[in-house]
Amino acid sequence: MDKEKSENISRRELLNMASPLGKVTLDSSKCTGCSLCALECPTGALDVSPGGESDTYQLVFKYNLCLACGSCVEI
């Protein structure tokens, strides 16, 4: 997403990208699994935890901490 568009995203739009179960919906064509979105999140709304299988991880979205700043979307 370009910078201008990410600055104009509303909190509602950002939260709509997440499922009600607290999982972020990822665009697999753009996500490389680098977890930079979690590292750059200023509030800790995104967290990376080990998955159930070896060499896997889960990206956990804590919607109550999200400020809709768009950093995760930009990265």
Sequence and secondary structure as in RCSB ss.txt:
>XXXX:A:sequence
MDKEKSENISRRELLNMASPLGKVTLDSSKCTGCSLCALECPTGALDVSPGGESDTYQLVFKYNLCLACGSCVEI
>XXXX:A:secstr
  HHHHHT  HHHHHHTB TTSBB   TTT  S  HHHHH SS  EEEEE SSTT EEEEE GGG     HHHH 
